[in-house]
Amino acid sequence: MGVTLETAPTHYVEAAGIQFAYRKLGPESGVPLVFLQHFTGTMDAWDPHVVNALAVNRPVIVFNNAGVGTSTGSVPDNIEQMSIDAEDFMVALGLTEVDLLGFSLGGFLAQVIATRSTIKVRKLIVAGSAPKGGEEHLLRVVEEAFAKNARDVRLPLFFTPSKSSQAAGEAFVDRAIARRVERDPESGDNVSNPQAAAIIGWCADKDDGHATLRAIKQPTLIVHGSDDTMFPSINAYEMFKHMSNGTLILYPDSGHGALFQYPDTFVAHVQTFLNA
C-alpha cells in the first residue's frame, strides 16, 4: 500500500481556535473511519497493523484531540467538552458522515457523539471502554503497571501476564514505535491529569436508566478483553444489554489492549461489521 500510519504526513486544521493535528490514510471515497484515542494516547500510540489494514478499503483518519500531542489548546477535564472538540475537528475537515472507532477513553467520546446530530454517525466500534456510570479502576491499574518497570508500561497495562499475551504485547510495542519521523511527543501531566479526571467523572456519573446507551440507535460493535483490569468486561456486557443494536465480542486471555493483541482478528471483525 502507499501511505501508512508510519509514513503519513501530519496535517493541521483549525477549529474553534485550536490547531488539530491529523493523518489521513486510504482511498479518498467512502465513509471515513475516525479513530478516537485512549488515555494519554497520541496518533503514534495506535497499532499501525490495525490502522493500515483498515485503510486498505476505506478512508481512515487519526488525530490528536485538543491539547494532546501536536494539537494546540488544552485538554478538558470532562467528556462533554472532549466530544465537542472532536466534533469541531470533524466539522472543520468537512466530514458529514463518519464511522467511529473509539478505544477506552475514545469509546466514551464515540458514545456521546453518536447520540448527537452535529456529525452523522453511521456505525461505531467501541473497544475496551465503559458506559457512563461504568466500573473503572484507572488510577490503581496505572499505578500498578508503572510499578512493574516493564520495557513499556503498556505491556502490563494492556496485556495479561500470560506468555502468549505478553508476546503479543511485545510485538505490538515494536509496531507502535516503528515511526521515526514527526512522532508525537509523549503525554505529560497536562494531558494525563485532566483526562483521568474526565474518565473518573464519566464513570462516577450514574446514568439513570442507561439513557445514553438507549439513545444510541446506530449499529455498534463492542469489543473487549476477557481480563481487562482497567474497565472490567462487565462494562461491555452492560453496553450490549442496553444498546438497541449492539454486537458484543470478547477476546480470550486478553486485557485492555485486546484489539492490539489480536490485530488480524479485530480487523476482520471490524471489516465484516462495517461492510454489512
N, C-alpha and C positions, 0 to 999 in steps of 0.2 A: 504494500500500500504506500501511498505518498506521505502526507504529513501524519506524524504520530504524536502522541502526548509528549514523547521525549524530544521531539523536534519542532512542534508547533510554535510559531512566534506568539509572543504576548501582545495582545491588542488592548486598547483602553477606550471606554465610552463614558461620557459624563452624564450623570443623572442626579438631580437634587443636590448639586454642589459636590458630588463625590465622583472621583475617577475610579471606575470599576475596571480591574484587570481581568481579562478573559482569554481563553484559547478556544478555537473552533476547529473541528475535525470533520471528515466525512463529506458526503455529497452536499450540493447546495440545495437540492429539493427534498421535500419530505417534512414531516412534523419533527422539529428538533427535540432531542432528549437533553434536558438541562440537569446537570448534576448539582446537588446541594450537599455541602461537605460537613464532616463530623467536627466534634470539639477540638479546637486548636488546629484543625487541618487546613492546608492550603491546596492550590491546584496540584502541587507536586506530591501531595500525600495520597492521591488516587493511585490505584493499581493500573499501570499502563496496559497490562494484558486485558483487563476488563474494558477500559475506555477505548482502546484501539479496535478490539473485536466488535464492540457495539457500534463503532463509527464506520464499519465496512458498508453498511446498508442504510444509514440514516445520519443526518447532521447531529453532532454531539457538541455541547458547549459546557466547558468547565469554567468556573470563575471564582474570584475571591470576593466575598461579601464585604460590606463596609468595614474598614479598619483592619482587615485581615490581609496578611502578606503584602502584595504590592498595590493593593487598593488603598485609596485615601479615606479620610473620615475616621470615625471612632466606632468601636464595637458596642452595640447596645447591650443592656443587661436584661433584655426581655425578648421573648419570641415574637411578639406582635411587631415591634419595630424592625427586627431582623427580616421578617416576612415582607414588610413594606419595602425595605431596602432591596430585597431580591426582586420584588415586583417592579420597582423603579428601574433596576438594571435590565430586566427583560423588555419592558416597555421602550427603554432607550435604544435597544437593539432592533426594535420594530417587530418583535415577536407578537403574534396574535393568538396562536395556539401552540401548546407545548405538551410533551410528556415530561414528568418529573421523576428523577431518581434521587431520593433523599436517604442518606446514611446517617444513623444516630441522630445528632442534633439536626442534621439536614432533613431527617424524616419528620421532625416537629414542624419545620417550615413548610414542607410539602403538604402536610395535613391542613395547615391553616390556609395556604394559598389555594388549595383545591376547593375550599368552601366559599371562596370569594369570586367576584366577577372581573377583577382587574385584568387577569390573564385567563384565557380559556384553557383549562387543563383537561386533556383528553384522557390520559391514563396516568397512574402513578405507581412507582415502586418504592416501598418503604422497607429499608433494611436495618436491622439492629437498632430499632427505635422503640418508642413508647408513646402511648396516648397521653393526652392531658390528664393529670391525676394518676399517672402510672407509677410503677415502682422503679426507683433508681438508687444506685449505690456509688455514684460517681466519685466523690472525694475519697472514700475508703479504698475503692478499687485502684484509682490512680496512685494514691499514696503507696499501696502495697506493691504496685507494679514498679514504681521508681525504686523502691527499697531492694528489689531483686538485682539491681545493677546489671541488667542484661545488655547485650550488644546494642539493642534498640528497644525502647520502652514498649513499643507495640508488640513485641514478642510475648511478654506476659499479659499485656493489656487486651490483645485481640485474639489470642490463641490459647488453647487448653494446654496443660502440662504434658500431654501425651507426645510420644516421639513423632508420630505422623503429623500431628497438628503443628508442633514446633518446626519440623522440617518444611512444612508448607509456609509457615511464618517466615523462615529464613529466605525462602525463595521469593516471597512477597517483598520483603525488605530490599533484597537485591534488585528487584524490578523497580521499586519505588525510588531508589536512589540513582537510577541509571542516567537521568537527565543531568547534564553538566552545564548547559548554557542557560542563562536567565532563570536560574532556580529561584523560587520564592524564599524569602528569609524565614527562619523558624519562628514560631509564635512565642511571644513573651507574656508577661503578666497582664499587659494591656489588652491581650486577647483572651487569655485563659480565665482571668477573674470575672469579667462581665459575662462571658459565655457560661461559666459554671453557675453564676447567679441565675442566668436565664434558664438553664436546664433544671436546676433545683426548684425554681419558681414554677415552671411548667408542670413538673411532677407533683408539686405541693398544691396546685390549684385543682381541687376536686371538681370534676366536670359533671354536674348533676345530669343524670340520665344519659351520659355519654353524648351530649348534644353535638360536640364537634365531629365525633365519629359518625353519628347518624346523619350529619349534614353532608358527608362525603358520598356522592352518588356515583362517581367515576369508578370504573374497574380498577382495582388496586391489588397489586402483588405484594404480599407481606413475606419477607424473607428474614429468618432469624437463626442464630446458632443455638444448639441444644443446651449449651452451658455458658450462656452469656452472663457474666458476673456483674457487669455494669447495669444493663437493663435486662433482668431475667426474662426468660421466654414466655412467662405468663402474660407479659405485655403484648406479645404477638397474638396470643390467643384472644385477649380482650379486644384488640383491634379487629381481628377476624370476626368475632362474635357480634360486634356492634356496628360494623360496616355492612351496608346492604349488598355490596358487590365485591367482597374481598376474597382472595385466594391465599391460603397460608402454606408456606413451605418451611420446614425445619431441617437443617443440615446436621448430620451426626458428628459427634466428637468435635464440636466447634464452639468457639467463643464469640466475642463481639464482632470480630472480623471474618465471619463465616463466608461472606461474599468474596474475600480475598484468599481464603483457604481453598475454596472450590471455584476458582475463576471460570473454568470452562463450563462447569455445571450451571453456575449462576448466569453466565452469558446466554447459554442455551435456554434457560428458563425465561429470562427477560425477553429474548428474541421471540420465543413462542408466544409469550403474553402480549407483547406489543404488536405482533403481526396478526393476532387472532381477530 
